[in-house]
Amino acid sequence: MTTIRADENLKDIPVLIMSASRGLEQSALDAGANDFIAKPFDMGDMISRVRTYIK
């Protein structure tokens, strides 16, 4: 199985995980996600985080 981070063509793509399960945050970050947002989330916060990663 190839992961995004292991693929040279994909490794620099930001990964933002959204989940209703707050307990998954550390697992998502450990797996290589750049950020985690717990649902329900504030739309302004999500937009701000996305902007951070697409600059």
C-alpha distance matrix in Angstrom:
0.0 3.8 6.5 10.0 11.6 9.7 10.6 14.3 15.4 14.2 14.6 18.2 17.9 19.4 17.7 20.3 19.6 22.4 23.0 26.1 24.9 26.2 24.7 21.2 22.3 21.6 18.1 17.3 18.8 17.2 13.7 14.9 16.9 20.2 22.3 22.8 25.6 26.9 28.4 31.2 31.2 33.9 33.3 35.0 32.7 29.5 31.1 32.0 28.5 27.0 29.8 29.0 25.5 26.6 29.5
3.8 0.0 3.8 6.7 8.3 6.3 6.8 10.5 11.7 10.5 10.9 14.6 14.5 16.4 15.2 18.3 18.3 21.5 22.6 26.0 25.0 26.0 24.9 21.2 21.6 21.0 17.9 16.5 17.4 16.2 12.7 12.9 15.0 17.8 20.3 21.4 24.3 26.1 27.8 30.5 30.1 32.5 31.6 33.0 30.7 27.6 28.8 29.6 26.1 24.5 27.0 26.1 22.5 23.5 26.1
6.5 3.8 0.0 3.8 5.4 5.2 6.4 10.0 11.1 8.8 8.6 11.9 11.7 13.0 11.7 14.7 14.9 18.2 19.6 23.1 22.2 22.8 21.9 18.2 18.3 17.7 14.9 13.1 13.9 13.0 9.4 9.3 11.2 14.0 16.6 17.8 20.8 22.7 24.6 27.3 26.7 29.1 28.3 29.6 27.2 24.2 25.5 26.1 22.5 21.1 23.7 22.6 19.1 20.4 23.1
10.0 6.7 3.8 0.0 3.8 5.5 5.4 8.2 8.5 5.5 5.5 8.5 8.0 9.7 9.0 12.5 13.5 17.0 19.0 22.7 22.3 22.7 22.4 18.6 18.1 17.9 15.7 13.1 13.5 13.5 10.2 8.7 9.8 11.9 14.7 16.4 19.3 21.7 23.6 26.1 25.1 27.0 26.0 26.9 24.7 21.7 22.6 23.1 19.7 18.0 20.3 19.4 15.8 16.8 19.5
11.6 8.3 5.4 3.8 0.0 3.8 5.6 7.4 9.0 6.6 4.2 7.4 8.4 9.8 9.7 13.3 14.6 18.3 20.4 24.0 23.2 23.1 22.5 18.9 17.9 17.0 15.2 13.0 12.3 12.0 9.3 7.1 9.2 10.9 14.2 16.5 19.8 22.4 24.8 27.3 26.0 27.8 27.0 27.6 25.1 22.4 23.3 23.2 19.7 18.5 20.5 18.9 15.4 16.9 19.1
9.7 6.3 5.2 5.5 3.8 0.0 3.8 6.3 8.8 7.8 6.3 10.0 11.4 13.4 13.4 16.9 17.9 21.6 23.4 27.0 26.0 26.1 25.2 21.5 20.9 19.8 17.6 15.9 15.4 14.3 11.5 10.2 12.8 14.7 18.0 20.0 23.3 25.8 28.1 30.7 29.6 31.5 30.7 31.3 28.8 26.1 27.0 27.0 23.5 22.2 24.1 22.5 19.0 20.2 22.2
10.6 6.8 6.4 5.4 5.6 3.8 0.0 3.8 5.5 5.3 5.6 9.2 10.3 13.1 13.6 17.4 18.7 22.3 24.4 28.1 27.6 27.9 27.4 23.6 23.0 22.4 20.2 18.0 17.8 17.3 14.3 12.6 14.4 15.9 19.2 21.3 24.3 27.0 28.9 31.4 30.1 31.9 30.6 31.3 29.2 26.2 26.6 27.0 23.7 21.8 23.5 22.5 18.7 19.2 21.3
14.3 10.5 10.0 8.2 7.4 6.3 3.8 0.0 3.8 5.6 5.5 8.1 10.3 13.5 15.0 18.8 20.7 24.3 26.8 30.5 30.2 30.2 29.8 26.2 25.1 24.4 22.7 20.3 19.6 19.2 16.7 14.4 16.0 16.8 20.3 22.9 25.9 28.9 30.9 33.2 31.6 33.0 31.5 31.8 29.8 27.0 27.0 27.0 24.0 22.0 23.1 21.9 18.3 18.4 20.0
15.4 11.7 11.1 8.5 9.0 8.8 5.5 3.8 0.0 3.8 6.1 7.7 8.7 12.4 14.1 17.8 20.0 23.4 26.1 29.8 30.0 30.2 30.3 26.6 25.5 25.4 23.7 20.9 20.5 20.8 18.0 15.6 16.4 16.9 20.1 22.7 25.3 28.3 29.9 32.1 30.4 31.6 29.8 30.2 28.5 25.5 25.2 25.6 22.8 20.4 21.4 20.8 17.1 16.5 18.4
14.2 10.5 8.8 5.5 6.6 7.8 5.3 5.6 3.8 0.0 3.8 5.6 5.6 9.1 10.4 14.1 16.2 19.6 22.3 26.1 26.2 26.4 26.6 22.9 21.8 21.9 20.3 17.3 17.1 17.7 14.9 12.4 12.8 13.5 16.6 18.9 21.5 24.5 26.2 28.4 26.8 28.1 26.4 26.9 25.2 22.1 22.1 22.6 19.6 17.3 18.8 18.1 14.3 14.3 16.6
14.6 10.9 8.6 5.5 4.2 6.3 5.6 5.5 6.1 3.8 0.0 3.8 5.7 8.2 9.7 13.5 15.7 19.3 22.0 25.7 25.4 25.2 25.1 21.6 20.1 19.7 18.4 15.6 14.7 15.1 12.7 9.8 10.9 11.3 14.8 17.6 20.6 23.6 25.8 28.1 26.4 27.7 26.4 26.7 24.5 21.8 22.0 21.9 18.7 17.0 18.4 17.0 13.4 14.2 16.1
18.2 14.6 11.9 8.5 7.4 10.0 9.2 8.1 7.7 5.6 3.8 0.0 3.8 6.2 9.1 12.5 15.4 18.9 22.0 25.7 25.8 25.2 25.6 22.2 20.3 20.2 19.5 16.4 15.1 16.2 14.4 11.0 11.0 10.3 13.7 16.8 19.6 23.0 25.1 27.2 25.0 25.9 24.4 24.2 22.2 19.7 19.5 19.1 16.2 14.4 15.2 13.8 10.2 10.8 12.4
17.9 14.5 11.7 8.0 8.4 11.4 10.3 10.3 8.7 5.6 5.7 3.8 0.0 3.8 6.4 9.8 12.8 16.0 19.2 22.9 23.4 23.2 24.0 20.5 18.8 19.4 18.6 15.1 14.5 16.2 14.1 10.9 9.9 9.4 12.2 14.8 17.1 20.5 22.2 24.2 22.2 23.1 21.4 21.6 19.8 16.9 16.7 17.0 14.1 11.8 13.3 12.6 8.8 9.1 11.7
19.4 16.4 13.0 9.7 9.8 13.4 13.1 13.5 12.4 9.1 8.2 6.2 3.8 0.0 3.8 6.6 9.9 13.1 16.4 20.1 20.6 20.0 21.0 17.8 15.7 16.6 16.3 12.7 11.9 14.3 12.7 9.5 7.4 6.1 8.5 11.3 13.6 17.1 19.1 21.0 18.8 19.7 18.4 18.5 16.3 13.6 13.8 13.8 10.6 8.9 10.8 9.8 6.2 7.8 10.6
17.7 15.2 11.7 9.0 9.7 13.4 13.6 15.0 14.1 10.4 9.7 9.1 6.4 3.8 0.0 3.8 6.4 9.9 13.0 16.7 17.1 16.8 17.7 14.4 12.7 13.9 13.2 9.5 9.5 12.1 10.2 7.8 4.9 5.3 6.8 8.7 11.1 14.2 16.2 18.4 16.7 18.3 17.3 18.1 15.7 12.8 13.9 14.4 10.9 9.6 12.5 11.7 8.7 10.7 13.8
20.3 18.3 14.7 12.5 13.3 16.9 17.4 18.8 17.8 14.1 13.5 12.5 9.8 6.6 3.8 0.0 3.8 6.6 10.0 13.6 14.3 13.9 15.5 12.5 10.6 12.7 12.6 8.9 9.3 12.6 11.4 9.7 6.0 5.9 4.9 5.7 7.4 10.7 12.6 14.7 12.9 14.6 13.9 14.9 12.4 9.5 11.3 12.0 8.6 7.9 11.4 10.9 8.9 11.3 14.4
19.6 18.3 14.9 13.5 14.6 17.9 18.7 20.7 20.0 16.2 15.7 15.4 12.8 9.9 6.4 3.8 0.0 3.8 6.6 10.2 10.8 10.9 12.4 9.4 8.3 10.9 10.4 6.9 8.7 11.8 10.6 10.1 6.7 8.1 6.4 4.8 6.2 8.4 10.2 12.8 11.9 14.4 14.4 16.1 13.5 10.7 13.4 14.4 11.2 11.0 14.7 14.4 12.7 15.0 18.1
22.4 21.5 18.2 17.0 18.3 21.6 22.3 24.3 23.4 19.6 19.3 18.9 16.0 13.1 9.9 6.6 3.8 0.0 3.8 7.1 8.7 9.3 11.7 9.5 9.0 12.4 12.3 9.4 11.6 14.7 13.8 13.8 10.4 11.4 8.7 5.9 4.8 5.7 6.6 9.1 8.8 11.8 12.0 14.4 12.2 9.5 12.7 14.2 11.7 11.8 15.5 15.8 14.8 16.8 20.0
23.0 22.6 19.6 19.0 20.4 23.4 24.4 26.8 26.1 22.3 22.0 22.0 19.2 16.4 13.0 10.0 6.6 3.8 0.0 3.8 5.2 6.9 9.2 7.6 8.4 11.9 11.6 9.8 12.6 15.1 14.4 15.4 12.5 14.1 11.4 7.9 6.7 5.2 5.6 8.5 9.5 13.1 14.1 16.8 14.6 12.5 15.9 17.4 15.0 15.5 19.2 19.3 18.4 20.6 23.7
26.1 26.0 23.1 22.7 24.0 27.0 28.1 30.5 29.8 26.1 25.7 25.7 22.9 20.1 16.7 13.6 10.2 7.1 3.8 0.0 3.8 6.1 8.9 8.8 10.1 13.6 13.7 12.7 15.4 17.8 17.5 18.7 16.0 17.4 14.3 10.6 8.6 5.5 4.5 6.8 9.3 13.0 14.7 17.5 15.6 14.1 17.7 19.2 17.3 18.2 21.7 22.0 21.5 23.7 26.7
24.9 25.0 22.2 22.3 23.2 26.0 27.6 30.2 30.0 26.2 25.4 25.8 23.4 20.6 17.1 14.3 10.8 8.7 5.2 3.8 0.0 3.8 5.4 5.8 8.0 11.1 11.0 10.9 13.7 15.5 15.6 17.4 15.3 17.1 14.3 10.6 9.8 6.8 7.6 10.0 12.0 15.8 17.7 20.2 17.7 16.5 20.1 21.1 18.8 19.9 23.5 23.2 22.6 25.1 28.0
26.2 26.0 22.8 22.7 23.1 26.1 27.9 30.2 30.2 26.4 25.2 25.2 23.2 20.0 16.8 13.9 10.9 9.3 6.9 6.1 3.8 0.0 3.8 5.4 5.9 9.0 10.1 10.3 12.2 14.2 15.2 16.7 14.5 15.7 12.6 9.0 8.4 5.6 7.9 10.2 11.3 14.7 17.2 19.0 16.1 15.5 19.2 19.6 17.2 19.0 22.3 21.5 21.3 24.2 26.7
24.7 24.9 21.9 22.4 22.5 25.2 27.4 29.8 30.3 26.6 25.1 25.6 24.0 21.0 17.7 15.5 12.4 11.7 9.2 8.9 5.4 3.8 0.0 3.8 5.7 7.3 8.0 9.5 11.5 12.6 13.8 15.9 14.6 16.3 13.9 10.7 11.2 9.2 11.6 13.9 15.1 18.4 20.8 22.5 19.4 18.6 22.3 22.5 19.7 21.5 24.8 23.6 23.0 26.1 28.6
21.2 21.2 18.2 18.6 18.9 21.5 23.6 26.2 26.6 22.9 21.6 22.2 20.5 17.8 14.4 12.5 9.4 9.5 7.6 8.8 5.8 5.4 3.8 0.0 3.8 5.7 5.2 6.0 8.6 9.8 10.4 12.6 11.3 13.5 11.5 8.7 10.0 8.9 11.5 14.3 15.0 18.4 20.1 21.8 18.7 17.4 20.9 21.2 18.1 19.3 22.7 21.6 20.5 23.5 26.2
22.3 21.6 18.3 18.1 17.9 20.9 23.0 25.1 25.5 21.8 20.1 20.3 18.8 15.7 12.7 10.6 8.3 9.0 8.4 10.1 8.0 5.9 5.7 3.8 0.0 3.8 5.5 5.2 6.3 8.6 9.9 11.1 9.3 10.7 8.4 5.9 7.9 7.9 11.3 13.9 13.7 16.7 18.4 19.6 16.2 15.1 18.5 18.3 15.1 16.8 20.0 18.5 17.7 20.9 23.3
21.6 21.0 17.7 17.9 17.0 19.8 22.4 24.4 25.4 21.9 19.7 20.2 19.4 16.6 13.9 12.7 10.9 12.4 11.9 13.6 11.1 9.0 7.3 5.7 3.8 0.0 3.8 5.4 5.1 5.9 8.4 10.0 9.5 11.1 9.8 8.6 11.3 11.6 15.1 17.6 17.3 20.1 21.8 22.6 19.1 18.1 21.3 20.7 17.3 19.0 21.9 19.9 18.9 22.4 24.4
18.1 17.9 14.9 15.7 15.2 17.6 20.2 22.7 23.7 20.3 18.4 19.5 18.6 16.3 13.2 12.6 10.4 12.3 11.6 13.7 11.0 10.1 8.0 5.2 5.5 3.8 0.0 3.8 5.5 5.0 6.1 8.8 8.9 11.6 11.0 9.8 12.6 12.9 15.9 18.7 18.7 21.8 23.1 24.4 21.0 19.5 22.5 22.4 18.9 19.9 23.1 21.3 19.8 22.9 25.3
17.3 16.5 13.1 13.1 13.0 15.9 18.0 20.3 20.9 17.3 15.6 16.4 15.1 12.7 9.5 8.9 6.9 9.4 9.8 12.7 10.9 10.3 9.5 6.0 5.2 5.4 3.8 0.0 3.8 5.5 5.1 6.6 5.6 8.5 7.9 7.0 10.2 11.3 14.2 17.0 16.6 19.5 20.3 21.6 18.4 16.4 19.3 19.3 15.7 16.4 19.6 18.1 16.3 19.3 21.9
18.8 17.4 13.9 13.5 12.3 15.4 17.8 19.6 20.5 17.1 14.7 15.1 14.5 11.9 9.5 9.3 8.7 11.6 12.6 15.4 13.7 12.2 11.5 8.6 6.3 5.1 5.5 3.8 0.0 3.8 5.3 5.2 4.8 6.5 6.6 7.3 11.0 12.8 16.1 18.7 17.7 20.1 20.9 21.5 18.1 16.5 19.1 18.4 14.7 15.8 18.6 16.4 14.8 18.2 20.3
17.2 16.2 13.0 13.5 12.0 14.3 17.3 19.2 20.8 17.7 15.1 16.2 16.2 14.3 12.1 12.6 11.8 14.7 15.1 17.8 15.5 14.2 12.6 9.8 8.6 5.9 5.0 5.5 3.8 0.0 3.8 5.4 7.2 9.5 10.4 10.9 14.5 15.9 19.2 21.9 21.2 23.7 24.6 25.3 21.8 20.3 22.9 22.2 18.4 19.4 22.0 19.7 17.9 21.1 23.1
13.7 12.7 9.4 10.2 9.3 11.5 14.3 16.7 18.0 14.9 12.7 14.4 14.1 12.7 10.2 11.4 10.6 13.8 14.4 17.5 15.6 15.2 13.8 10.4 9.9 8.4 6.1 5.1 5.3 3.8 0.0 3.8 6.0 9.3 10.7 11.3 14.8 16.3 19.2 22.0 21.4 24.0 24.5 25.5 22.3 20.2 22.5 22.4 18.6 18.8 21.7 19.8 17.4 20.2 22.6
14.9 12.9 9.3 8.7 7.1 10.2 12.6 14.4 15.6 12.4 9.8 11.0 10.9 9.5 7.8 9.7 10.1 13.8 15.4 18.7 17.4 16.7 15.9 12.6 11.1 10.0 8.8 6.6 5.2 5.4 3.8 0.0 3.8 6.4 8.8 10.6 14.3 16.6 19.5 22.2 21.0 23.1 23.2 23.8 20.7 18.5 20.4 20.0 16.2 16.2 18.7 16.7 14.1 16.9 19.1
16.9 15.0 11.2 9.8 9.2 12.8 14.4 16.0 16.4 12.8 10.9 11.0 9.9 7.4 4.9 6.0 6.7 10.4 12.5 16.0 15.3 14.5 14.6 11.3 9.3 9.5 8.9 5.6 4.8 7.2 6.0 3.8 0.0 3.8 5.5 7.3 10.8 13.5 16.3 18.8 17.4 19.5 19.4 20.1 17.1 14.8 16.8 16.5 12.8 12.8 15.6 13.9 11.5 14.4 16.9
20.2 17.8 14.0 11.9 10.9 14.7 15.9 16.8 16.9 13.5 11.3 10.3 9.4 6.1 5.3 5.9 8.1 11.4 14.1 17.4 17.1 15.7 16.3 13.5 10.7 11.1 11.6 8.5 6.5 9.5 9.3 6.4 3.8 0.0 3.8 7.2 10.5 13.8 16.7 18.9 16.8 18.2 18.0 18.0 15.0 13.1 14.6 13.8 10.0 10.4 12.7 10.5 8.4 11.8 13.8
22.3 20.3 16.6 14.7 14.2 18.0 19.2 20.3 20.1 16.6 14.8 13.7 12.2 8.5 6.8 4.9 6.4 8.7 11.4 14.3 14.3 12.6 13.9 11.5 8.4 9.8 11.0 7.9 6.6 10.4 10.7 8.8 5.5 3.8 0.0 3.8 6.9 10.2 13.3 15.4 13.2 14.8 15.1 15.3 11.9 10.3 12.6 11.8 8.1 9.4 12.2 10.4 9.4 12.8 14.9
22.8 21.4 17.8 16.4 16.5 20.0 21.3 22.9 22.7 18.9 17.6 16.8 14.8 11.3 8.7 5.7 4.8 5.9 7.9 10.6 10.6 9.0 10.7 8.7 5.9 8.6 9.8 7.0 7.3 10.9 11.3 10.6 7.3 7.2 3.8 0.0 3.8 6.6 9.8 12.1 10.6 12.9 13.7 14.7 11.4 9.7 12.9 12.8 9.5 10.9 14.2 13.0 12.4 15.4 17.9
25.6 24.3 20.8 19.3 19.8 23.3 24.3 25.9 25.3 21.5 20.6 19.6 17.1 13.6 11.1 7.4 6.2 4.8 6.7 8.6 9.8 8.4 11.2 10.0 7.9 11.3 12.6 10.2 11.0 14.5 14.8 14.3 10.8 10.5 6.9 3.8 0.0 3.8 6.5 8.5 6.8 9.3 10.5 11.9 8.9 7.4 11.1 11.5 9.1 10.7 14.0 13.6 13.6 16.3 18.8
26.9 26.1 22.7 21.7 22.4 25.8 27.0 28.9 28.3 24.5 23.6 23.0 20.5 17.1 14.2 10.7 8.4 5.7 5.2 5.5 6.8 5.6 9.2 8.9 7.9 11.6 12.9 11.3 12.8 15.9 16.3 16.6 13.5 13.8 10.2 6.6 3.8 0.0 3.8 6.1 6.1 9.5 11.6 13.6 10.9 10.0 13.8 14.5 12.6 14.2 17.5 17.3 17.4 20.0 22.5
28.4 27.8 24.6 23.6 24.8 28.1 28.9 30.9 29.9 26.2 25.8 25.1 22.2 19.1 16.2 12.6 10.2 6.6 5.6 4.5 7.6 7.9 11.6 11.5 11.3 15.1 15.9 14.2 16.1 19.2 19.2 19.5 16.3 16.7 13.3 9.8 6.5 3.8 0.0 2.9 4.8 8.5 10.4 13.2 11.5 10.4 14.0 15.5 14.2 15.3 18.6 19.1 19.3 21.3 24.1
31.2 30.5 27.3 26.1 27.3 30.7 31.4 33.2 32.1 28.4 28.1 27.2 24.2 21.0 18.4 14.7 12.8 9.1 8.5 6.8 10.0 10.2 13.9 14.3 13.9 17.6 18.7 17.0 18.7 21.9 22.0 22.2 18.8 18.9 15.4 12.1 8.5 6.1 2.9 0.0 3.8 7.0 9.2 12.1 11.1 10.6 13.9 15.6 15.0 16.2 19.1 20.0 20.6 22.4 25.0
31.2 30.1 26.7 25.1 26.0 29.6 30.1 31.6 30.4 26.8 26.4 25.0 22.2 18.8 16.7 12.9 11.9 8.8 9.5 9.3 12.0 11.3 15.1 15.0 13.7 17.3 18.7 16.6 17.7 21.2 21.4 21.0 17.4 16.8 13.2 10.6 6.8 6.1 4.8 3.8 0.0 3.8 6.2 8.7 7.3 7.1 10.5 11.9 11.5 13.0 15.7 16.6 17.5 19.3 21.7
33.9 32.5 29.1 27.0 27.8 31.5 31.9 33.0 31.6 28.1 27.7 25.9 23.1 19.7 18.3 14.6 14.4 11.8 13.1 13.0 15.8 14.7 18.4 18.4 16.7 20.1 21.8 19.5 20.1 23.7 24.0 23.1 19.5 18.2 14.8 12.9 9.3 9.5 8.5 7.0 3.8 0.0 3.8 5.5 5.3 6.4 8.8 10.0 10.9 12.5 14.4 15.7 17.3 18.8 20.6
33.3 31.6 28.3 26.0 27.0 30.7 30.6 31.5 29.8 26.4 26.4 24.4 21.4 18.4 17.3 13.9 14.4 12.0 14.1 14.7 17.7 17.2 20.8 20.1 18.4 21.8 23.1 20.3 20.9 24.6 24.5 23.2 19.4 18.0 15.1 13.7 10.5 11.6 10.4 9.2 6.2 3.8 0.0 3.8 5.4 5.1 6.2 8.5 9.9 10.5 12.2 14.3 15.7 16.5 18.5
35.0 33.0 29.6 26.9 27.6 31.3 31.3 31.8 30.2 26.9 26.7 24.2 21.6 18.5 18.1 14.9 16.1 14.4 16.8 17.5 20.2 19.0 22.5 21.8 19.6 22.6 24.4 21.6 21.5 25.3 25.5 23.8 20.1 18.0 15.3 14.7 11.9 13.6 13.2 12.1 8.7 5.5 3.8 0.0 3.8 5.5 5.2 6.1 8.7 9.9 10.5 12.4 14.7 15.5 16.7
32.7 30.7 27.2 24.7 25.1 28.8 29.2 29.8 28.5 25.2 24.5 22.2 19.8 16.3 15.7 12.4 13.5 12.2 14.6 15.6 17.7 16.1 19.4 18.7 16.2 19.1 21.0 18.4 18.1 21.8 22.3 20.7 17.1 15.0 11.9 11.4 8.9 10.9 11.5 11.1 7.3 5.3 5.4 3.8 0.0 3.8 5.5 5.1 6.2 8.7 9.9 10.7 12.9 14.5 15.9
29.5 27.6 24.2 21.7 22.4 26.1 26.2 27.0 25.5 22.1 21.8 19.7 16.9 13.6 12.8 9.5 10.7 9.5 12.5 14.1 16.5 15.5 18.6 17.4 15.1 18.1 19.5 16.4 16.5 20.3 20.2 18.5 14.8 13.1 10.3 9.7 7.4 10.0 10.4 10.6 7.1 6.4 5.1 5.5 3.8 0.0 3.8 5.4 5.2 6.2 8.6 9.9 11.0 12.5 14.6
31.1 28.8 25.5 22.6 23.3 27.0 26.6 27.0 25.2 22.1 22.0 19.5 16.7 13.8 13.9 11.3 13.4 12.7 15.9 17.7 20.1 19.2 22.3 20.9 18.5 21.3 22.5 19.3 19.1 22.9 22.5 20.4 16.8 14.6 12.6 12.9 11.1 13.8 14.0 13.9 10.5 8.8 6.2 5.2 5.5 3.8 0.0 3.8 5.5 5.1 6.1 8.6 10.1 10.5 12.4
32.0 29.6 26.1 23.1 23.2 27.0 27.0 27.0 25.6 22.6 21.9 19.1 17.0 13.8 14.4 12.0 14.4 14.2 17.4 19.2 21.1 19.6 22.5 21.2 18.3 20.7 22.4 19.3 18.4 22.2 22.4 20.0 16.5 13.8 11.8 12.8 11.5 14.5 15.5 15.6 11.9 10.0 8.5 6.1 5.1 5.4 3.8 0.0 3.8 5.5 5.2 6.3 9.0 10.2 11.1
28.5 26.1 22.5 19.7 19.7 23.5 23.7 24.0 22.8 19.6 18.7 16.2 14.1 10.6 10.9 8.6 11.2 11.7 15.0 17.3 18.8 17.2 19.7 18.1 15.1 17.3 18.9 15.7 14.7 18.4 18.6 16.2 12.8 10.0 8.1 9.5 9.1 12.6 14.2 15.0 11.5 10.9 9.9 8.7 6.2 5.2 5.5 3.8 0.0 3.8 5.4 5.1 6.7 9.0 10.5
27.0 24.5 21.1 18.0 18.5 22.2 21.8 22.0 20.4 17.3 17.0 14.4 11.8 8.9 9.6 7.9 11.0 11.8 15.5 18.2 19.9 19.0 21.5 19.3 16.8 19.0 19.9 16.4 15.8 19.4 18.8 16.2 12.8 10.4 9.4 10.9 10.7 14.2 15.3 16.2 13.0 12.5 10.5 9.9 8.7 6.2 5.1 5.5 3.8 0.0 3.8 5.3 5.3 6.3 8.9
29.8 27.0 23.7 20.3 20.5 24.1 23.5 23.1 21.4 18.8 18.4 15.2 13.3 10.8 12.5 11.4 14.7 15.5 19.2 21.7 23.5 22.3 24.8 22.7 20.0 21.9 23.1 19.6 18.6 22.0 21.7 18.7 15.6 12.7 12.2 14.2 14.0 17.5 18.6 19.1 15.7 14.4 12.2 10.5 9.9 8.6 6.1 5.2 5.4 3.8 0.0 3.8 5.4 5.2 6.3
29.0 26.1 22.6 19.4 18.9 22.5 22.5 21.9 20.8 18.1 17.0 13.8 12.6 9.8 11.7 10.9 14.4 15.8 19.3 22.0 23.2 21.5 23.6 21.6 18.5 19.9 21.3 18.1 16.4 19.7 19.8 16.7 13.9 10.5 10.4 13.0 13.6 17.3 19.1 20.0 16.6 15.7 14.3 12.4 10.7 9.9 8.6 6.3 5.1 5.3 3.8 0.0 3.8 5.8 6.0
25.5 22.5 19.1 15.8 15.4 19.0 18.7 18.3 17.1 14.3 13.4 10.2 8.8 6.2 8.7 8.9 12.7 14.8 18.4 21.5 22.6 21.3 23.0 20.5 17.7 18.9 19.8 16.3 14.8 17.9 17.4 14.1 11.5 8.4 9.4 12.4 13.6 17.4 19.3 20.6 17.5 17.3 15.7 14.7 12.9 11.0 10.1 9.0 6.7 5.3 5.4 3.8 0.0 3.8 5.7
26.6 23.5 20.4 16.8 16.9 20.2 19.2 18.4 16.5 14.3 14.2 10.8 9.1 7.8 10.7 11.3 15.0 16.8 20.6 23.7 25.1 24.2 26.1 23.5 20.9 22.4 22.9 19.3 18.2 21.1 20.2 16.9 14.4 11.8 12.8 15.4 16.3 20.0 21.3 22.4 19.3 18.8 16.5 15.5 14.5 12.5 10.5 10.2 9.0 6.3 5.2 5.8 3.8 0.0 3.8
29.5 26.1 23.1 19.5 19.1 22.2 21.3 20.0 18.4 16.6 16.1 12.4 11.7 10.6 13.8 14.4 18.1 20.0 23.7 26.7 28.0 26.7 28.6 26.2 23.3 24.4 25.3 21.9 20.3 23.1 22.6 19.1 16.9 13.8 14.9 17.9 18.8 22.5 24.1 25.0 21.7 20.6 18.5 16.7 15.9 14.6 12.4 11.1 10.5 8.9 6.3 6.0 5.7 3.8 0.0
